[in-house]
Amino acid sequence: MRIDAHQHFWQLAARAGGWPPPSLAAIYRDFAPADMAPLLAEHGVQGTVLVQSLPSEDDTHWLLALAERADFIRAVVGWTDLLAPDAPAAIARLASNTKLKGLRPMLQDISDDQWIANPALAPALNAMVEHSLRLDALVLPRHLPALLQCARAYPRLAIVIDHAAKPPIADARFGRWREDMAQLAALPNVHCKLSGLVTEAKPDWNTGDLQPYVAHVLQVFGAQRVIWGSDWPVVDLAGGYGAWLAASETLLAHLGQQDRNDIFGLNACRFYGFD
């Protein structure tokens, strides 16, 4: 079974001029299940995890409605304001929908790099644990120390780092990313998505540009805590679905068949809790 553990749908009219801007012509349009279904059929992908891209509960309810109509959507990662006074109640309401498997605060867009380590998040994060919801961490390398504090403080909270924290691939640098990712990987509740890397690389990227970063993720997390995703339709800015999938297959070709099966699908099933 192949699962795409990170994809998006959106309606431009609902985004009030937010991202994506018109300058990103390849993705400046509406995206819905009918756009994705042919890609999944072409590449032999049986299901997806639909991830929010707008900090709005209305958007989350729209995604959940899509999941009711599109069988290939196995799980939804939504959004609610985790600092709101009624956050635990909001989390309980959202969790009553069995397709909702996680929440994603958009940390990369929050000015405070320490936001996820704020003690005021305790009621919301404890409610996530209570309702068996996962935390998708949309972070950049500068957010990793605070995420480490959070992961240590909530060992029962399952966390997945989206897009391997977007390392500076285009500059062929690592900075503190390598060490910070290793520290997070030492915690058994933290996983990592192999997604979103090509949009961090140079426009003329090749698998050699990605290999050192993928190798490090595999080394520190192990094949059982790495989860493949496309980041579609954003991946269309950097070669498209097929190019990223082919690159992923090349980058993981040295692994055994079971490890590849885990990364390309079974780990997503286990992490998000669906068959």
N, C-alpha and C positions, 0 to 999 in steps of 0.2 A: 504494500500500500504506500502510495505517495501522498503526502499532505503538504500543501503550501501554507506554512504557519504565519504568514504575514502578508496580507493584501488589504486594499482599501476600495471603498466606493464613496462617491460624493456627488452632490448637486451644487453647481456653482451658485444658483439662485439663493441657496440657504447659507452661503458662506459670507455674505455681506462684504464682498470685496477682499476677503482674506485670501491666504495662500490656497492654490497657486495663482501667481500673477499672469496676466495675458502674455507676458514675454516668454513664458514656458509653454509655447504653442502645442507641443506634443501631448501635454496633459491638461490643457486649459479647455476642458469640456466635462460634461457629465459622464460618470462611469457607473455602470449598473451590472447586475448578474448576467444579463444577456451579452455584455461585452466580454466577460471573463469565461463563460462556458466553452467557447470554441478553443481558447488557449489551453484549458484544462484537458479537453478531449485530445488535442494535438499532442500534448506532452505527457499524457498518461497520469495525470494528477487526479486523485479521487475526491479530495476534499480540501477545504481551506479554513483558515482562521481569519475572520474579518475584524480588522483593527480600526478603531476610531482615528480620525484625523482632524477633529474639531472639538474644542472644549465646550461641549454642550450636551445636556441630557436629552434634549429633543433629537439631536443627531443620533445618540445612542439608541433611543426608541425607534428611530427610522431604520437603523442597522438591524435591530432585533426583528423588526417587521420583515425586512428583506430575508433574514435567516429563516423565517417561518415559510417563505415561499420558494426559496432556493435550496434544494436538498444538499448541494455540495458544501454549503456553509455549515461546518460542524461546530463552530464556536464563535462567539463575539467577545471582543475586548472593548469595553465601553469607557465612559468618562462620567464622573460626578465630582463635585467640589469637595475634596477630602478635608478641607479646613472649615467647611460650613458647620454651624452648630448642630444641624440635623443630619450630618453626614452618615452616622450609623443607621438612621432610619431610611435614608435614601439608598444606602447600600443594600439594606434588607429588601427594599422594594425591587430594586434591579435584580437582585439575586434570586427573586422568586421566578424569574424566567430562566428555565434550565439551559437555554442556549448561551446565557451570559456566563463566561468563565473567568473573566479578568477585568481589571480596570487599568487605565493608563493616564496618569497625570503627565502633561506635556512638559517635562522638566527642561528640555532644551529651549523652550520659549519663556521660561520663568527667569526673571533677572537675578534672583537670589540663588546662587550655586549651591547653597546649603539647605535649600528648601525641604528636601526629602528627609533630612535629619532633624527637622523641627519637632520638639516634643509635643506640640499641639496637635500633631497628626495621630497621636496614640489612639483616640477613640475610633477613628476611621480605619486605621491599619489593623486594630484588634477586631473590628467588625469584618474586615476582609478575611481574616483568619477564621473567624467564627463561621462565615458562610462559604469557606473553601474557595475563595477567589484568589486569583494570581495577580501579581503586580508586573505589568510590562513597564520596563524602565527605558523611556525615550531620553537617552542621555548623550552628552558629549564627554570627551575625556576629562574635562575639568570637573564634571559632576561625580566622578567615581569615588573620591574619598568620602563624600557625604553618603553616597549609596552604600558604601561599606559600613558606615555607622548604622544605617537603617537595617541592613541585612543582619548585622550582629545583634541588634536590639530585638529583632523579630525573627528568631530562628525557625518559627513555624510558618512564616510567610514565604510562599514560593515566589521567587523573583526570576524574571528573564530579562537579560540586557538586550535591548533591541539593537540590531545593526552593529553588533560587537562594539558599541559605544562610538561608532564613527571615527576610527583612527585616521590620522593624517596621511592617507595613502598617496594622495597626489604629490605630496612633498617627500615621499619615501622616508618618513620619519616615524619615530615611535614615542619620543618624549617619555612621560611617566606612564603612558598607556599600558606598556608591557608589564610593569611592576604592579600597577593598580589592578589590572585584570587578574593577575596571578593571585593577589590577595583576596579578591572576590571569589575566584574559583576555588579557593581553599574552604569556602563555606558550602556545605552540601545543599542548602536551599537556593543556591544561585545557579542559573542556567544562562546560556548565551545563544542568541539567534545569529545564524549565518545568513545574513540578509543585508541589503542596503550598502554593500561594499563598493559596488561599481560606481555609484553616484558620488563616492568619496575619492575616486581615482581620477587620473587624467582622462580627457575625452577619448584618447586613443589607447586606453588601457588594454593590457593583456594579462593572461593568468599569472605570468611572472611577477607583475606588479602586486597582485593580491596574495601570492603564495606565502610570504613571510608572516602576514597577519593571520591568515587561515591556519598556518602551522602552529602559531602561538596559541590560538584559541583551542585547537585540538589538543595541544600538549597540556595546557593547564586545566581545561574542563573535562577532557576525555570525551570519547564518542557518545557516551550515554547522557551528556548534558549539553549537547550542541543540537540545535533545531534549525532546519533549513526553511527559509522563506524567500519569496520573490521580491517583496516590496513593490508589487505591481499596483497601480500603473506608474509609480515614480521611476521604476526601472526603465521605462521607455525613454527617459532622458539620457540613458547611458547604454544603449545597445538593445534593450528589450528583453522580454521574458526568455526566449530561446537562447540568446547569447549568454545570459547569466546562468541558466540551468546547465548549458554545455560546459561553461567554465567551472561550475561547481562539481560536475561529474569528473572533470579532469583533475581538479584540486583534491578530490577525495578518492581518486582511483587506486591509490596505494593501500587503502584500508580494506579489511575483509568485508565480505558480503553482508554479514550481520551488522557491522558498524555502519555501513552505508544505508542499510534498511532502517536502522535506528535514526540516523540523522535526517534522512529524507522522508520520514513519516512516523515511525513508531514512537520516537521521543515526543513529538507533538501530541500524539494521542495520550501518552502517559502524563505529560505535564499539564495539559488542559483538561484531562479527565473525560475523554469521550472514546467511544469504541472505534 
